[in-house]
Amino acid sequence: MAEDPALSLRVSEIKDPEVLFERYNTAEIRRVERKVRGEIEQKKEELRQMVGERYRDLIDAADTIGEMRQCSESVVQSIQDMHQYCHQLKQGRAGTSNRRQEGQTQWQEKFYTMASQIKLLLEIPERIWSAMEASQYLQATQLYLLCCHLHSLLQLGGATGGHYSPVLVRFPILVRQVATTGHFRSTILLESRSLLQGRAVSDQAIAEALVSTMLLEDSSPRQALADFLLARKASIHQLLNQPQHGAGIKAQVCSLVELLVTTLFQAYAVFYLPPEGGPRPGEGALSCGMLFSTLENVTSTTSAAKDRKVLQEETSTGRWFKYLPPSITEFQPALRTLAKPIQREQLRDTLQQWIDTCKEDICRGVSSLLVYVKSLKGLAAIRDSVWDLLSTESISQHWSTVCQRLLERPLAVWDDFLQQLFLQRLQAITKEETEAISTSSIQLLTSTVKDLEGQTIRTSSATNPSSARGAQYEVDVASFLWSESPGDLLSDAGWVSVSQRGQQHQRSSLAMKTQAVTPFVQNFCSSLDAKLKTRLDDLGYYLPSRDTGSDSVSAPPSGASESASASSFNRFTDSAAVEDALREGCLACVRLVLSSIRSQLSSASPDPTPARLTSVLFMARLCQSMGELCPNLKHCILGKPSASEATGKETPRQAKKLGKARAPSEVSPAQTKWAALKEDFLACSMEAYRIWSSALSKVLLDKFATALHAESAGAILTTATNWEDLEIQEEAESGSNVTSKIRLPVQPSWFVQSLLFQLCVQVNRVGGHALPRPTLQELLHTCLNQVLHHYQTLTQQASSREGVFPMTQNRALQLLFDLRYLNTILGSRVEEGKSSRSHQDPRFHEVCDWLEGYIDPFDLDVFTPPLNTNLNRLSQRTSVLLGLLTGSEKQFAPRSSSGTSQEPYNILPLASSQTRFGLLPLSMSNVRKSKSAPRSGDAALQLAAPSSVADGEDSFRPGSLFRQLADQDGDTPSLFKLSWLSGMAK
């Protein structure tokens, strides 16, 4: 783009306007005009600036000329004055020499005064440092204020006009000294405030440090109280923010408590003033108002305070001290404002606000500290250390008085600050540990179940029989019962009786065998009990010792000492909450284990395999034995009994032997929970046994049904047994006796005997003597129901199908004998007040009527009495072989001793309880053999009476048989009264 010629035109080139109009058009001329006007305005502005700058220079020059005139006039005046002085000197040369000597003396005294002040000023910094090294901050403050007073006397501050004072001109060393003393104020304030944060600082030192702060900052007592409380709060934060190391937490918590208590004691000693008419400081056991007394001693100008001057110690040192003016020798610091005492309401509100603020910080900090404490023993150690600290005589003697005067209320440091924190941490530790116990127990349970199932599979395949002995013991408890081990009897079984052997002693292997407790169950229970014992021992440190004479590691009892002092607290007020925390944790732990067991049972319940049945039986025995083999579980829930309670538990048995009734006692909530837990154990055990019994009955009754529903004659004959020939005499119509021979069954069919024998074998294989009575009764009831069902099916099969072997009278008689025998063995006990027919299943009578329909009525009338005799005799003969199935409630009628008896049956009387050995018969003594039959029947009833009257728990307890025999054979010597044999019962 071409440049515009009008804009490139210079103003200096414009000489003739007409030439412009000739060379440019109108627009270009207007642009030239604007350019010219712009340059004109620019030149005007430059002119204004130039004139302004020159005007300022002109004014400066005028001022300089004026000053030169004044200076010259002063010089002239000075010369005139010098002339006059010279003239006066010439005139006064003849003056007396006395006046000169007096002036010289005055000048010398002034010089000595100034010199002594300068010497004191040079020595004060060293004295200040010495006082600060000795932590005498009030003396350092007084010296610093004296130094400031010397500065004002010597006029060492900056003079007007920016000139130094004459002293600084003549003594330049003081310039450095003035700069040095300027740092003392901040140093003294910093050291005084740091002193306020210390715990082991005397009350007098605190008061002097606060007075130093008040003198240096010219503050009031209320501000001094605020500074003191802020310093203590900073000290609390410093303690809480220290690095945590295991054993240092106890020291930190004790330091916090000590700092809190010391702060209130020192607040009372420093700031509190008694009301009018009250005891003054020093009259009572506690001193108070030290701040005001110290302040009065430092700042008072009375004659009594002359002995406490700042330079009192220096009066006898050095001859130069006498030249100091009185304003220095009698110097006393002073406050600009009057120090008014703090009102009691203000002191109370300020301290209460500080306590509330510190409480939040302490609770938050101590909670974070207690996270590093992992055991109740550590918590108890910290609590006991706090108790020892608060129980010292220096604190406990005056704590309540100080709190009442300062806060107008009592202050419990442990209850208000720490107790809830410790309880929450204890509950957290208990919850964590019990959860860990439940987790490890569930893992052990799962691994044990897997091992049992795996070993059962390997045993069935016969790969490694020796490694599967544990699984064999779970399936076949009989092999475990009759196996010998070194620990069957304890080493002290020969001389320690049952009454002297407590629950805490080790149980013998023989005792475990009598309870059918297999090694897997023992391992699980011992593992759980050991973990619970660890928890219980750890809890013992936090609870009071129940045995005053025991050498327990827990905290010693302190009944009188705790109530004697007002500031010490009762360490065991939260014992109930502590025990409840352990109780709830153990209950939750055991319920988790039970839920795991129930889940295992639910997975095995539809159709358990032999391998799963092994684990099911293990879990059944585990739930059955856990409450007894884990005594520490009971102690965790009910509380650990004391020695007196443990010995008191021996008396009920003796009272029971003497026939004394036990006094009723109230049931505590803990006992209710323990009873509910035992019910859960029993229910879970019954559920597991129910799975086993249903599987067992299904297998055995399937074989029974196959034999019962045999259709061919050969199969029926295969199961037939030998009958008995009997001769009976009947009266003919003519009146003569007719002898006839009949054949009747005397034993059941082979498949019936096989069913009962296999059932008894299987029950004994799983430890039938330790099976719960309801489980055994349920098993028998289930078998009887299925037997009746199969018999009822037989009735329908015979009437609905053709081609089946017909039902003959002999077969019907044998089936009737079998059914009645099965009903006798498997049926339940007939209750009093009910007839046998009303108590029995109606299906039994239906099947009996159906079978009797195939028998001739006349023959049935003849067969019934001997058939009943054969049935009764068979039941009594097989009661020993099938002892666990018959049970103690099957009390058969005793045989008659009259002469009409043709055959003396070889029958042994059974024990009243098969708890320990199910197939153990007991022979009659000579004395009992000589007694009559009714007498023996009464003895049998007496044997049955204790078992029915006693509690269910006592009747099924191991060793009950031995105890019953020992109680009954009071007159005759018995082996069961020997100490070594009675020890086996435990």
ABEGO torsion letter per residue (X at the ends): XBBBAAAABBAAABABAAAAAAABBAAAAAAAAAAAAAAAAAAAAAAAAAAAAAAAAAAAAAAAAAAAAAAAAAAAAAAAAAAAAAAAAAAAAABBAAAAAAAAAAAAAAAAAAAAAAAAAAAAAAAAAAAAAAGBAAAAAAAAAAAAAAAAAAGABBBBGGBBBAAAAABAAAAAAAAAAAAAAAAAAAAAAAAAABABBBAAAAAAAAAAAAAAAGBBAAAAAAAAAAAAAAAAAAAAABBBBAAAAAAAAAAAAAAAAAAAAAAAAAABBBBBGBBBBGABABBBGAAAAAAAAAABABAAAAAABAAAAAAABEAAAAABBAAAAABBBBBABBBBBBBAAAAAAAAAAAAAAAAAAAAAAAAAAAAABABAAAAAAAAAAAAAAAABAAAAAAAAAAAAAAAGBBBBAAAAAAAAAAAAAAAAAAAAAAAAAAAAAAAAAAAAAAAAAAAAAAAAAGABAAAAAAAAAAABAAAAAABBBAAABBAAAAABBAAABBAABBBBAAAAAAAGBBAAAAAAAAAAAAAAAAAAAAAAAABBBABAABBBABBBBBAAAAAABAABBBAAAAAAAAAAAAAAAAAAAAAAAAAAAAAAAAAAAABBBAAAAAAAAAAAAAAAAAAAABAAAAAAAAEBBBAAAAAAAAAAAAAAAAGBBBBBBBBBAAAAAAAAAAAAAAAAAAAAAAAAAAAAAAAAAAAAAAAAABABAAAAAAABBBBBBBBBBBBBAAGBBBBBBBBBBABBBAAAAAAAAAAAAAAAAAGAAABBAAAAAAAAAAAAAAAAAAAAAAAAAAAABBGBBBBBAAAAAAAAAAAAAAAAAABBBBBBGBBAAAABBAAAAAAAAAAAAABBAAAAAAAAAAAAAAAAAAAAAAAAAAAAAAEAABBBBBBBABAABABBBBBBBBBABAAABAABBBBBBAAAAABBAAAAAAAAAAAAAAAAABBAAAAABBGAAAAAAAAABAABBBAAABAAAAAAAX
